[in-house]
Amino acid sequence: MCKGTEICSKSISGDDSALIACNSSGYMRKDLFRQWFDHFLKWVRTKHNDPILFIIDNCAAHEMDADFYNKAKALNVEILALPPNPTHVLQAVRYGCFSVI
């Protein structure tokens, strides 16, 4: 995600496996997330169709409706949606041990 409305042409390598998007605020939007997720699904597949775990936070732009889940399920992608504010649980060492330093 790039803040602004234009991208310097030198930053684009011509590799179609990369997705670059602009937004004047620099924050993710629902439409950009959907575009990115569709791009992710296109490139994530393996030869053996192994299951994939997609971990997602609870950002408001990460709208997960039936269409979102159906696309993921069709390509054997499992969705794990994190609850709000899980940092203290996921980074317990950082907040438990190193917070006193």
N, C-alpha and C positions, 0 to 999 in steps of 0.2 A: 504494500500500500504506500503510495507516494502522496505527500501533501502537495496540493496544487492542481492545476488543470492540464498541464503539459508535461511530457517526459522528454528529457534530452535524448536525441536519437542515438547518442553514444552508449546509453544505458541499455539499449535493446540489442541483444546479440543475434537475433534471427532464429533462435532456438524455439521451436513451437511448444516445447515441453514447459517453458516458463510462462507465467501469466503476470502481467504488470497492469495495474489499474491506478487511476487517479481519482482523488476526491478532494474538493477544496478544503474540507475540514481535516483531512488526514486520518479520519476514523473510518472503521468498517461500516458499511451500510448493508441492509438486507439484500438488495439486488446484487451488490458486489460479492457478498458471501455466497449467494446462489450460483453466480457465475464461477466463482472459485471452486465451489464444491463440485459442480458439473465437470470442471477441468480436472480436479483431483480424481474423480471417478474414472475419467477417460484414461489417465496415466497410471493409476495405481494397480491395475490388473496384472496378475502374473500368468504365466503359461498354464499353471496347474489349477487356477481358480481357487487358491487357498483363501480361507477366511481372513478378513482384515478388521482390526479393531480401530475405530475412529473415535478418539477422545476429544470431547468438545466442552468448552466452558459455558457459562451461562450469560454471555454477552447478549444484549438485546438484539443485536444484528443477526445472531445465530438462530433465526426462527426455524423451528423444527416442526413442520406440519406433516400431514399424511403423505404428501408428494415427496417430501424429503426422505422419510422413512422408506417409502416404496422404492425409490431409486436406489437407496443403499441396500435394501434387502435383495433386490433383483440382481445385484452384483456381489452378493455374499459379504457385505460390509456391515459389521455390527457397530452400533452407536452406543457409546458410554457418555452420558451427559453428567457432568460434574455438578454437585449442588453449589449454591451460592457460598462464597468465601471459604473455600476449603484449604487455603494456603497453609494455615497453622497445622493441619493434619498431614498434608502432602509433603511439607518441608519441616517435619518435626525437629530434626537435628538443628536446623537453622534457628528456629524459634525457641527450642528448649535448651540447647547447649551453648550456642554461640551468641545468644541474645545478651548474656551476662558479660561478654567480653567488651 
